[in-house]
C-alpha cells in the first residue's frame, strides 16, 4: 500500500482564532480521518523562533495527515465529496482563500539521528 503525507497550511479568519482551533481539533480532523485512506493527523502552530528571523511568515498553522492508499485519486475524490456536507462541516473561522495543501510521497525511509551519529567535524 502506498503511503503519502498530506501537508495543509492555514490561518484563522482574523478575530476567530479560538473558534478556528476548536473547530479544527474537535470537528475537522475527525471528519477528515473518516475519508478513505486517511490514517492519522497532527496539527502544529508556528514557533516564535524561526531560522532567518523576521516575523513575516505566511502561515501560522500546519496540519499533517498520513494517507495509505493504492488509489490516491479515489481517496482525494472521497475527501472532496465530503467537503461542505454533514460528513465534513466547514467553518468560516478558517481562511480558505489563503490555505495551501500539498501531497508528498516518501522517497526515503525515515533516518534517525542515532543511526547516523558521528563525531563533530572541526571548523
RARABEL-V610552 format. One line per field, one symbol per residue. psi: psi as a letter, one per 20 degrees, with the letter a starting at -180 (. if undefined). A space follows every 10 residues. Layout:
# RARABEL-V610552
psi: ???
This chain:
# RARABEL-V610552
psi: pqqqpopppr qqppjkgggg ggggghgggh ggiiqpipgr qpqqqpqhpq qiaqjmphqh qppppppoqj ngghghgggh hhpjaiinpr qjipnhhjqp pqpqqqirrp pqhhijprqq qq.
